[in-house]
Amino acid sequence: MTTLIVLFGSVAAFRAVGFAGVDFFGTWVSSARAALATMFVFTAISHFTPMRKDLIAMVPPSLPRPDLLVFLTGLAELAGAVALLVPSLRFWAASALMVLLVLMLPANVSAARRGVLLRGRQATPLWIRVPMQVLFAAWAWMVR
């Protein structure tokens, strides 16, 4: 749920900055793109903090090297976030982030089904998590 607050809060903040005259945030689409990049930086950071242990626990037990997978997905999120802000890379970044969201969904499903704790709380229930993943993917599509 924090990711939704980051996403919607940053799009509002970026759009306000745009209304104040900063050309980079001059449209809703550019503000939404920057907000999505902000959200992915926010989520990527958790891959390299003490929360990393919780993220490793989310990885389905059938997958090898969950520590490496968490590290690589964190790097992919960071790279995608930065590339979203580079006009020549924007389309590919958005496409890659959409694929990443699809590839990471099984970890979210596994975590919810196995009752994995994230920061001491139950993982986001699937009836919330799946629509969030769809929202993030649709958002990436809209800002490509």
Phi and psi in radians as a Rosetta constraint file:
Dihedral C 1 N 2 CA 2 C 2 CIRCULARHARMONIC -1.062 0.35
Dihedral N 2 CA 2 C 2 N 3 CIRCULARHARMONIC -0.603 0.35
Dihedral C 2 N 3 CA 3 C 3 CIRCULARHARMONIC -1.095 0.35
Dihedral N 3 CA 3 C 3 N 4 CIRCULARHARMONIC -0.622 0.35
Dihedral C 3 N 4 CA 4 C 4 CIRCULARHARMONIC -1.154 0.35
Dihedral N 4 CA 4 C 4 N 5 CIRCULARHARMONIC -0.680 0.35
Dihedral C 4 N 5 CA 5 C 5 CIRCULARHARMONIC -1.121 0.35
Dihedral N 5 CA 5 C 5 N 6 CIRCULARHARMONIC -0.748 0.35
Dihedral C 5 N 6 CA 6 C 6 CIRCULARHARMONIC -1.086 0.35
Dihedral N 6 CA 6 C 6 N 7 CIRCULARHARMONIC -0.804 0.35
Dihedral C 6 N 7 CA 7 C 7 CIRCULARHARMONIC -1.103 0.35
Dihedral N 7 CA 7 C 7 N 8 CIRCULARHARMONIC -0.957 0.35
Dihedral C 7 N 8 CA 8 C 8 CIRCULARHARMONIC -1.264 0.35
Dihedral N 8 CA 8 C 8 N 9 CIRCULARHARMONIC -0.622 0.35
Dihedral C 8 N 9 CA 9 C 9 CIRCULARHARMONIC -1.142 0.35
Dihedral N 9 CA 9 C 9 N 10 CIRCULARHARMONIC -0.730 0.35
Dihedral C 9 N 10 CA 10 C 10 CIRCULARHARMONIC -1.276 0.35
Dihedral N 10 CA 10 C 10 N 11 CIRCULARHARMONIC -0.589 0.35
Dihedral C 10 N 11 CA 11 C 11 CIRCULARHARMONIC -1.134 0.35
Dihedral N 11 CA 11 C 11 N 12 CIRCULARHARMONIC -0.662 0.35
Dihedral C 11 N 12 CA 12 C 12 CIRCULARHARMONIC -1.157 0.35
Dihedral N 12 CA 12 C 12 N 13 CIRCULARHARMONIC -0.754 0.35
Dihedral C 12 N 13 CA 13 C 13 CIRCULARHARMONIC -1.148 0.35
Dihedral N 13 CA 13 C 13 N 14 CIRCULARHARMONIC -0.768 0.35
Dihedral C 13 N 14 CA 14 C 14 CIRCULARHARMONIC -1.126 0.35
Dihedral N 14 CA 14 C 14 N 15 CIRCULARHARMONIC -0.678 0.35
Dihedral C 14 N 15 CA 15 C 15 CIRCULARHARMONIC -1.180 0.35
Dihedral N 15 CA 15 C 15 N 16 CIRCULARHARMONIC -0.638 0.35
Dihedral C 15 N 16 CA 16 C 16 CIRCULARHARMONIC -1.089 0.35
Dihedral N 16 CA 16 C 16 N 17 CIRCULARHARMONIC -0.715 0.35
Dihedral C 16 N 17 CA 17 C 17 CIRCULARHARMONIC -1.119 0.35
Dihedral N 17 CA 17 C 17 N 18 CIRCULARHARMONIC -0.656 0.35
Dihedral C 17 N 18 CA 18 C 18 CIRCULARHARMONIC -1.095 0.35
Dihedral N 18 CA 18 C 18 N 19 CIRCULARHARMONIC -0.764 0.35
Dihedral C 18 N 19 CA 19 C 19 CIRCULARHARMONIC -1.100 0.35
Dihedral N 19 CA 19 C 19 N 20 CIRCULARHARMONIC -0.476 0.35
Dihedral C 19 N 20 CA 20 C 20 CIRCULARHARMONIC -1.372 0.35
Dihedral N 20 CA 20 C 20 N 21 CIRCULARHARMONIC -0.094 0.35
Dihedral C 20 N 21 CA 21 C 21 CIRCULARHARMONIC 2.003 0.35
Dihedral N 21 CA 21 C 21 N 22 CIRCULARHARMONIC 0.035 0.35
Dihedral C 21 N 22 CA 22 C 22 CIRCULARHARMONIC -1.410 0.35
Dihedral N 22 CA 22 C 22 N 23 CIRCULARHARMONIC 1.944 0.35
Dihedral C 22 N 23 CA 23 C 23 CIRCULARHARMONIC -1.030 0.35
Dihedral N 23 CA 23 C 23 N 24 CIRCULARHARMONIC -0.594 0.35
Dihedral C 23 N 24 CA 24 C 24 CIRCULARHARMONIC -1.009 0.35
Dihedral N 24 CA 24 C 24 N 25 CIRCULARHARMONIC -0.525 0.35
Dihedral C 24 N 25 CA 25 C 25 CIRCULARHARMONIC -1.905 0.35
Dihedral N 25 CA 25 C 25 N 26 CIRCULARHARMONIC 0.519 0.35
Dihedral C 25 N 26 CA 26 C 26 CIRCULARHARMONIC -1.265 0.35
Dihedral N 26 CA 26 C 26 N 27 CIRCULARHARMONIC -0.243 0.35
Dihedral C 26 N 27 CA 27 C 27 CIRCULARHARMONIC -2.259 0.35
Dihedral N 27 CA 27 C 27 N 28 CIRCULARHARMONIC 2.858 0.35
Dihedral C 27 N 28 CA 28 C 28 CIRCULARHARMONIC -1.114 0.35
Dihedral N 28 CA 28 C 28 N 29 CIRCULARHARMONIC -0.660 0.35
Dihedral C 28 N 29 CA 29 C 29 CIRCULARHARMONIC -1.150 0.35
Dihedral N 29 CA 29 C 29 N 30 CIRCULARHARMONIC -0.773 0.35
Dihedral C 29 N 30 CA 30 C 30 CIRCULARHARMONIC -1.156 0.35
Dihedral N 30 CA 30 C 30 N 31 CIRCULARHARMONIC -0.634 0.35
Dihedral C 30 N 31 CA 31 C 31 CIRCULARHARMONIC -1.188 0.35
Dihedral N 31 CA 31 C 31 N 32 CIRCULARHARMONIC -0.699 0.35
Dihedral C 31 N 32 CA 32 C 32 CIRCULARHARMONIC -1.159 0.35
Dihedral N 32 CA 32 C 32 N 33 CIRCULARHARMONIC -0.643 0.35
Dihedral C 32 N 33 CA 33 C 33 CIRCULARHARMONIC -1.119 0.35
Dihedral N 33 CA 33 C 33 N 34 CIRCULARHARMONIC -0.824 0.35
Dihedral C 33 N 34 CA 34 C 34 CIRCULARHARMONIC -1.112 0.35
Dihedral N 34 CA 34 C 34 N 35 CIRCULARHARMONIC -0.629 0.35
Dihedral C 34 N 35 CA 35 C 35 CIRCULARHARMONIC -1.155 0.35
Dihedral N 35 CA 35 C 35 N 36 CIRCULARHARMONIC -0.715 0.35
Dihedral C 35 N 36 CA 36 C 36 CIRCULARHARMONIC -1.132 0.35
Dihedral N 36 CA 36 C 36 N 37 CIRCULARHARMONIC -0.722 0.35
Dihedral C 36 N 37 CA 37 C 37 CIRCULARHARMONIC -1.062 0.35
Dihedral N 37 CA 37 C 37 N 38 CIRCULARHARMONIC -0.747 0.35
Dihedral C 37 N 38 CA 38 C 38 CIRCULARHARMONIC -1.054 0.35
Dihedral N 38 CA 38 C 38 N 39 CIRCULARHARMONIC -0.779 0.35
Dihedral C 38 N 39 CA 39 C 39 CIRCULARHARMONIC -1.077 0.35
Dihedral N 39 CA 39 C 39 N 40 CIRCULARHARMONIC -0.752 0.35
Dihedral C 39 N 40 CA 40 C 40 CIRCULARHARMONIC -1.201 0.35
Dihedral N 40 CA 40 C 40 N 41 CIRCULARHARMONIC -0.593 0.35
Dihedral C 40 N 41 CA 41 C 41 CIRCULARHARMONIC -1.107 0.35
Dihedral N 41 CA 41 C 41 N 42 CIRCULARHARMONIC -0.772 0.35
Dihedral C 41 N 42 CA 42 C 42 CIRCULARHARMONIC -1.013 0.35
Dihedral N 42 CA 42 C 42 N 43 CIRCULARHARMONIC -0.842 0.35
Dihedral C 42 N 43 CA 43 C 43 CIRCULARHARMONIC -1.240 0.35
Dihedral N 43 CA 43 C 43 N 44 CIRCULARHARMONIC -0.613 0.35
Dihedral C 43 N 44 CA 44 C 44 CIRCULARHARMONIC -1.120 0.35
Dihedral N 44 CA 44 C 44 N 45 CIRCULARHARMONIC -0.677 0.35
Dihedral C 44 N 45 CA 45 C 45 CIRCULARHARMONIC -0.992 0.35
Dihedral N 45 CA 45 C 45 N 46 CIRCULARHARMONIC -0.634 0.35
Dihedral C 45 N 46 CA 46 C 46 CIRCULARHARMONIC -1.103 0.35
Dihedral N 46 CA 46 C 46 N 47 CIRCULARHARMONIC -0.360 0.35
Dihedral C 46 N 47 CA 47 C 47 CIRCULARHARMONIC -1.250 0.35
Dihedral N 47 CA 47 C 47 N 48 CIRCULARHARMONIC -0.210 0.35
Dihedral C 47 N 48 CA 48 C 48 CIRCULARHARMONIC -2.174 0.35
Dihedral N 48 CA 48 C 48 N 49 CIRCULARHARMONIC 0.274 0.35
Dihedral C 48 N 49 CA 49 C 49 CIRCULARHARMONIC -2.044 0.35
Dihedral N 49 CA 49 C 49 N 50 CIRCULARHARMONIC -3.114 0.35
Dihedral C 49 N 50 CA 50 C 50 CIRCULARHARMONIC -1.000 0.35
Dihedral N 50 CA 50 C 50 N 51 CIRCULARHARMONIC -0.370 0.35
Dihedral C 50 N 51 CA 51 C 51 CIRCULARHARMONIC -1.169 0.35
Dihedral N 51 CA 51 C 51 N 52 CIRCULARHARMONIC -0.234 0.35
Dihedral C 51 N 52 CA 52 C 52 CIRCULARHARMONIC -0.886 0.35
Dihedral N 52 CA 52 C 52 N 53 CIRCULARHARMONIC -0.676 0.35
Dihedral C 52 N 53 CA 53 C 53 CIRCULARHARMONIC -1.086 0.35
Dihedral N 53 CA 53 C 53 N 54 CIRCULARHARMONIC -0.685 0.35
Dihedral C 53 N 54 CA 54 C 54 CIRCULARHARMONIC -1.159 0.35
Dihedral N 54 CA 54 C 54 N 55 CIRCULARHARMONIC -0.702 0.35
Dihedral C 54 N 55 CA 55 C 55 CIRCULARHARMONIC -1.164 0.35
Dihedral N 55 CA 55 C 55 N 56 CIRCULARHARMONIC -0.659 0.35
Dihedral C 55 N 56 CA 56 C 56 CIRCULARHARMONIC -1.088 0.35
Dihedral N 56 CA 56 C 56 N 57 CIRCULARHARMONIC -0.686 0.35
Dihedral C 56 N 57 CA 57 C 57 CIRCULARHARMONIC -1.141 0.35
Dihedral N 57 CA 57 C 57 N 58 CIRCULARHARMONIC -0.432 0.35
Dihedral C 57 N 58 CA 58 C 58 CIRCULARHARMONIC -1.238 0.35
Dihedral N 58 CA 58 C 58 N 59 CIRCULARHARMONIC -0.496 0.35
Dihedral C 58 N 59 CA 59 C 59 CIRCULARHARMONIC -1.085 0.35
Dihedral N 59 CA 59 C 59 N 60 CIRCULARHARMONIC 2.284 0.35
Dihedral C 59 N 60 CA 60 C 60 CIRCULARHARMONIC -0.938 0.35
Dihedral N 60 CA 60 C 60 N 61 CIRCULARHARMONIC 2.384 0.35
Dihedral C 60 N 61 CA 61 C 61 CIRCULARHARMONIC -0.996 0.35
Dihedral N 61 CA 61 C 61 N 62 CIRCULARHARMONIC -0.416 0.35
Dihedral C 61 N 62 CA 62 C 62 CIRCULARHARMONIC -1.317 0.35
Dihedral N 62 CA 62 C 62 N 63 CIRCULARHARMONIC -0.228 0.35
Dihedral C 62 N 63 CA 63 C 63 CIRCULARHARMONIC -1.575 0.35
Dihedral N 63 CA 63 C 63 N 64 CIRCULARHARMONIC 2.451 0.35
Dihedral C 63 N 64 CA 64 C 64 CIRCULARHARMONIC -1.370 0.35
Dihedral N 64 CA 64 C 64 N 65 CIRCULARHARMONIC 2.710 0.35
Dihedral C 64 N 65 CA 65 C 65 CIRCULARHARMONIC 0.830 0.35
Dihedral N 65 CA 65 C 65 N 66 CIRCULARHARMONIC 1.062 0.35
Dihedral C 65 N 66 CA 66 C 66 CIRCULARHARMONIC -1.007 0.35
Dihedral N 66 CA 66 C 66 N 67 CIRCULARHARMONIC -0.532 0.35
Dihedral C 66 N 67 CA 67 C 67 CIRCULARHARMONIC -1.115 0.35
Dihedral N 67 CA 67 C 67 N 68 CIRCULARHARMONIC -0.734 0.35
Dihedral C 67 N 68 CA 68 C 68 CIRCULARHARMONIC -1.195 0.35
Dihedral N 68 CA 68 C 68 N 69 CIRCULARHARMONIC -0.696 0.35
Dihedral C 68 N 69 CA 69 C 69 CIRCULARHARMONIC -1.085 0.35
Dihedral N 69 CA 69 C 69 N 70 CIRCULARHARMONIC -0.730 0.35
Dihedral C 69 N 70 CA 70 C 70 CIRCULARHARMONIC -1.130 0.35
Dihedral N 70 CA 70 C 70 N 71 CIRCULARHARMONIC -0.752 0.35
Dihedral C 70 N 71 CA 71 C 71 CIRCULARHARMONIC -1.048 0.35
Dihedral N 71 CA 71 C 71 N 72 CIRCULARHARMONIC -0.847 0.35
Dihedral C 71 N 72 CA 72 C 72 CIRCULARHARMONIC -1.156 0.35
Dihedral N 72 CA 72 C 72 N 73 CIRCULARHARMONIC -0.680 0.35
Dihedral C 72 N 73 CA 73 C 73 CIRCULARHARMONIC -1.202 0.35
Dihedral N 73 CA 73 C 73 N 74 CIRCULARHARMONIC -0.579 0.35
Dihedral C 73 N 74 CA 74 C 74 CIRCULARHARMONIC -1.096 0.35
Dihedral N 74 CA 74 C 74 N 75 CIRCULARHARMONIC -0.790 0.35
Dihedral C 74 N 75 CA 75 C 75 CIRCULARHARMONIC -1.082 0.35
Dihedral N 75 CA 75 C 75 N 76 CIRCULARHARMONIC -0.725 0.35
Dihedral C 75 N 76 CA 76 C 76 CIRCULARHARMONIC -1.103 0.35
Dihedral N 76 CA 76 C 76 N 77 CIRCULARHARMONIC -0.707 0.35
Dihedral C 76 N 77 CA 77 C 77 CIRCULARHARMONIC -1.119 0.35
Dihedral N 77 CA 77 C 77 N 78 CIRCULARHARMONIC -0.760 0.35
Dihedral C 77 N 78 CA 78 C 78 CIRCULARHARMONIC -1.100 0.35
Dihedral N 78 CA 78 C 78 N 79 CIRCULARHARMONIC -0.821 0.35
Dihedral C 78 N 79 CA 79 C 79 CIRCULARHARMONIC -1.076 0.35
Dihedral N 79 CA 79 C 79 N 80 CIRCULARHARMONIC -0.754 0.35
Dihedral C 79 N 80 CA 80 C 80 CIRCULARHARMONIC -1.109 0.35
Dihedral N 80 CA 80 C 80 N 81 CIRCULARHARMONIC -0.707 0.35
Dihedral C 80 N 81 CA 81 C 81 CIRCULARHARMONIC -1.077 0.35
Dihedral N 81 CA 81 C 81 N 82 CIRCULARHARMONIC -0.809 0.35
Dihedral C 81 N 82 CA 82 C 82 CIRCULARHARMONIC -1.153 0.35
Dihedral N 82 CA 82 C 82 N 83 CIRCULARHARMONIC -0.787 0.35
Dihedral C 82 N 83 CA 83 C 83 CIRCULARHARMONIC -1.135 0.35
Dihedral N 83 CA 83 C 83 N 84 CIRCULARHARMONIC -0.487 0.35
Dihedral C 83 N 84 CA 84 C 84 CIRCULARHARMONIC -1.025 0.35
Dihedral N 84 CA 84 C 84 N 85 CIRCULARHARMONIC -0.493 0.35
Dihedral C 84 N 85 CA 85 C 85 CIRCULARHARMONIC -1.585 0.35
Dihedral N 85 CA 85 C 85 N 86 CIRCULARHARMONIC -0.019 0.35
Dihedral C 85 N 86 CA 86 C 86 CIRCULARHARMONIC -1.807 0.35
Dihedral N 86 CA 86 C 86 N 87 CIRCULARHARMONIC 1.949 0.35
Dihedral C 86 N 87 CA 87 C 87 CIRCULARHARMONIC -0.877 0.35
Dihedral N 87 CA 87 C 87 N 88 CIRCULARHARMONIC -0.723 0.35
Dihedral C 87 N 88 CA 88 C 88 CIRCULARHARMONIC -1.265 0.35
Dihedral N 88 CA 88 C 88 N 89 CIRCULARHARMONIC -0.284 0.35
Dihedral C 88 N 89 CA 89 C 89 CIRCULARHARMONIC -1.866 0.35
Dihedral N 89 CA 89 C 89 N 90 CIRCULARHARMONIC -0.160 0.35
Dihedral C 89 N 90 CA 90 C 90 CIRCULARHARMONIC -0.906 0.35
Dihedral N 90 CA 90 C 90 N 91 CIRCULARHARMONIC -0.881 0.35
Dihedral C 90 N 91 CA 91 C 91 CIRCULARHARMONIC -1.055 0.35
Dihedral N 91 CA 91 C 91 N 92 CIRCULARHARMONIC -0.806 0.35
Dihedral C 91 N 92 CA 92 C 92 CIRCULARHARMONIC -1.192 0.35
Dihedral N 92 CA 92 C 92 N 93 CIRCULARHARMONIC -0.647 0.35
Dihedral C 92 N 93 CA 93 C 93 CIRCULARHARMONIC -1.124 0.35
Dihedral N 93 CA 93 C 93 N 94 CIRCULARHARMONIC -0.822 0.35
Dihedral C 93 N 94 CA 94 C 94 CIRCULARHARMONIC -1.079 0.35
Dihedral N 94 CA 94 C 94 N 95 CIRCULARHARMONIC -0.742 0.35
Dihedral C 94 N 95 CA 95 C 95 CIRCULARHARMONIC -1.095 0.35
Dihedral N 95 CA 95 C 95 N 96 CIRCULARHARMONIC -0.783 0.35
Dihedral C 95 N 96 CA 96 C 96 CIRCULARHARMONIC -1.135 0.35
Dihedral N 96 CA 96 C 96 N 97 CIRCULARHARMONIC -0.679 0.35
Dihedral C 96 N 97 CA 97 C 97 CIRCULARHARMONIC -1.163 0.35
Dihedral N 97 CA 97 C 97 N 98 CIRCULARHARMONIC -0.631 0.35
Dihedral C 97 N 98 CA 98 C 98 CIRCULARHARMONIC -1.111 0.35
Dihedral N 98 CA 98 C 98 N 99 CIRCULARHARMONIC -0.754 0.35
Dihedral C 98 N 99 CA 99 C 99 CIRCULARHARMONIC -1.108 0.35
Dihedral N 99 CA 99 C 99 N 100 CIRCULARHARMONIC -0.754 0.35
Dihedral C 99 N 100 CA 100 C 100 CIRCULARHARMONIC -1.029 0.35
Dihedral N 100 CA 100 C 100 N 101 CIRCULARHARMONIC -0.739 0.35
Dihedral C 100 N 101 CA 101 C 101 CIRCULARHARMONIC -1.056 0.35
Dihedral N 101 CA 101 C 101 N 102 CIRCULARHARMONIC -0.716 0.35
Dihedral C 101 N 102 CA 102 C 102 CIRCULARHARMONIC -1.153 0.35
Dihedral N 102 CA 102 C 102 N 103 CIRCULARHARMONIC -0.742 0.35
Dihedral C 102 N 103 CA 103 C 103 CIRCULARHARMONIC -1.195 0.35
Dihedral N 103 CA 103 C 103 N 104 CIRCULARHARMONIC -0.511 0.35
Dihedral C 103 N 104 CA 104 C 104 CIRCULARHARMONIC -1.510 0.35
Dihedral N 104 CA 104 C 104 N 105 CIRCULARHARMONIC -0.241 0.35
Dihedral C 104 N 105 CA 105 C 105 CIRCULARHARMONIC -0.996 0.35
Dihedral N 105 CA 105 C 105 N 106 CIRCULARHARMONIC -0.710 0.35
Dihedral C 105 N 106 CA 106 C 106 CIRCULARHARMONIC -1.014 0.35
Dihedral N 106 CA 106 C 106 N 107 CIRCULARHARMONIC -0.576 0.35
Dihedral C 106 N 107 CA 107 C 107 CIRCULARHARMONIC -1.156 0.35
Dihedral N 107 CA 107 C 107 N 108 CIRCULARHARMONIC -0.689 0.35
Dihedral C 107 N 108 CA 108 C 108 CIRCULARHARMONIC -1.171 0.35
Dihedral N 108 CA 108 C 108 N 109 CIRCULARHARMONIC -0.710 0.35
Dihedral C 108 N 109 CA 109 C 109 CIRCULARHARMONIC -1.119 0.35
Dihedral N 109 CA 109 C 109 N 110 CIRCULARHARMONIC -0.816 0.35
Dihedral C 109 N 110 CA 110 C 110 CIRCULARHARMONIC -1.060 0.35
Dihedral N 110 CA 110 C 110 N 111 CIRCULARHARMONIC -0.774 0.35
Dihedral C 110 N 111 CA 111 C 111 CIRCULARHARMONIC -1.088 0.35
Dihedral N 111 CA 111 C 111 N 112 CIRCULARHARMONIC -0.752 0.35
Dihedral C 111 N 112 CA 112 C 112 CIRCULARHARMONIC -1.149 0.35
Dihedral N 112 CA 112 C 112 N 113 CIRCULARHARMONIC -0.749 0.35
Dihedral C 112 N 113 CA 113 C 113 CIRCULARHARMONIC -1.205 0.35
Dihedral N 113 CA 113 C 113 N 114 CIRCULARHARMONIC -0.586 0.35
Dihedral C 113 N 114 CA 114 C 114 CIRCULARHARMONIC -1.585 0.35
Dihedral N 114 CA 114 C 114 N 115 CIRCULARHARMONIC -0.043 0.35
Dihedral C 114 N 115 CA 115 C 115 CIRCULARHARMONIC 1.220 0.35
Dihedral N 115 CA 115 C 115 N 116 CIRCULARHARMONIC 0.569 0.35
Dihedral C 115 N 116 CA 116 C 116 CIRCULARHARMONIC -1.113 0.35
Dihedral N 116 CA 116 C 116 N 117 CIRCULARHARMONIC 2.441 0.35
Dihedral C 116 N 117 CA 117 C 117 CIRCULARHARMONIC -1.649 0.35
Dihedral N 117 CA 117 C 117 N 118 CIRCULARHARMONIC 2.369 0.35
Dihedral C 117 N 118 CA 118 C 118 CIRCULARHARMONIC -2.088 0.35
Dihedral N 118 CA 118 C 118 N 119 CIRCULARHARMONIC 2.014 0.35
Dihedral C 118 N 119 CA 119 C 119 CIRCULARHARMONIC 0.963 0.35
Dihedral N 119 CA 119 C 119 N 120 CIRCULARHARMONIC 0.647 0.35
Dihedral C 119 N 120 CA 120 C 120 CIRCULARHARMONIC 1.416 0.35
Dihedral N 120 CA 120 C 120 N 121 CIRCULARHARMONIC 0.038 0.35
Dihedral C 120 N 121 CA 121 C 121 CIRCULARHARMONIC -2.100 0.35
Dihedral N 121 CA 121 C 121 N 122 CIRCULARHARMONIC 2.704 0.35
Dihedral C 121 N 122 CA 122 C 122 CIRCULARHARMONIC -0.996 0.35
Dihedral N 122 CA 122 C 122 N 123 CIRCULARHARMONIC 2.507 0.35
Dihedral C 122 N 123 CA 123 C 123 CIRCULARHARMONIC -1.013 0.35
Dihedral N 123 CA 123 C 123 N 124 CIRCULARHARMONIC 2.672 0.35
Dihedral C 123 N 124 CA 124 C 124 CIRCULARHARMONIC -0.971 0.35
Dihedral N 124 CA 124 C 124 N 125 CIRCULARHARMONIC 2.249 0.35
Dihedral C 124 N 125 CA 125 C 125 CIRCULARHARMONIC -1.031 0.35
Dihedral N 125 CA 125 C 125 N 126 CIRCULARHARMONIC 2.615 0.35
Dihedral C 125 N 126 CA 126 C 126 CIRCULARHARMONIC -1.060 0.35
Dihedral N 126 CA 126 C 126 N 127 CIRCULARHARMONIC -0.598 0.35
Dihedral C 126 N 127 CA 127 C 127 CIRCULARHARMONIC -1.158 0.35
Dihedral N 127 CA 127 C 127 N 128 CIRCULARHARMONIC -0.286 0.35
Dihedral C 127 N 128 CA 128 C 128 CIRCULARHARMONIC -1.765 0.35
Dihedral N 128 CA 128 C 128 N 129 CIRCULARHARMONIC -0.751 0.35
Dihedral C 128 N 129 CA 129 C 129 CIRCULARHARMONIC -1.123 0.35
Dihedral N 129 CA 129 C 129 N 130 CIRCULARHARMONIC -0.785 0.35
Dihedral C 129 N 130 CA 130 C 130 CIRCULARHARMONIC -1.093 0.35
Dihedral N 130 CA 130 C 130 N 131 CIRCULARHARMONIC -0.846 0.35
Dihedral C 130 N 131 CA 131 C 131 CIRCULARHARMONIC -1.068 0.35
Dihedral N 131 CA 131 C 131 N 132 CIRCULARHARMONIC -0.570 0.35
Dihedral C 131 N 132 CA 132 C 132 CIRCULARHARMONIC -1.120 0.35
Dihedral N 132 CA 132 C 132 N 133 CIRCULARHARMONIC -0.768 0.35
Dihedral C 132 N 133 CA 133 C 133 CIRCULARHARMONIC -1.085 0.35
Dihedral N 133 CA 133 C 133 N 134 CIRCULARHARMONIC -0.699 0.35
Dihedral C 133 N 134 CA 134 C 134 CIRCULARHARMONIC -1.119 0.35
Dihedral N 134 CA 134 C 134 N 135 CIRCULARHARMONIC -0.753 0.35
Dihedral C 134 N 135 CA 135 C 135 CIRCULARHARMONIC -1.023 0.35
Dihedral N 135 CA 135 C 135 N 136 CIRCULARHARMONIC -0.824 0.35
Dihedral C 135 N 136 CA 136 C 136 CIRCULARHARMONIC -1.092 0.35
Dihedral N 136 CA 136 C 136 N 137 CIRCULARHARMONIC -0.722 0.35
Dihedral C 136 N 137 CA 137 C 137 CIRCULARHARMONIC -1.165 0.35
Dihedral N 137 CA 137 C 137 N 138 CIRCULARHARMONIC -0.750 0.35
Dihedral C 137 N 138 CA 138 C 138 CIRCULARHARMONIC -1.119 0.35
Dihedral N 138 CA 138 C 138 N 139 CIRCULARHARMONIC -0.670 0.35
Dihedral C 138 N 139 CA 139 C 139 CIRCULARHARMONIC -1.091 0.35
Dihedral N 139 CA 139 C 139 N 140 CIRCULARHARMONIC -0.765 0.35
Dihedral C 139 N 140 CA 140 C 140 CIRCULARHARMONIC -1.063 0.35
Dihedral N 140 CA 140 C 140 N 141 CIRCULARHARMONIC -0.728 0.35
Dihedral C 140 N 141 CA 141 C 141 CIRCULARHARMONIC -1.072 0.35
Dihedral N 141 CA 141 C 141 N 142 CIRCULARHARMONIC -0.726 0.35
Dihedral C 141 N 142 CA 142 C 142 CIRCULARHARMONIC -1.188 0.35
Dihedral N 142 CA 142 C 142 N 143 CIRCULARHARMONIC -0.525 0.35
Dihedral C 142 N 143 CA 143 C 143 CIRCULARHARMONIC -1.754 0.35
Dihedral N 143 CA 143 C 143 N 144 CIRCULARHARMONIC 0.084 0.35
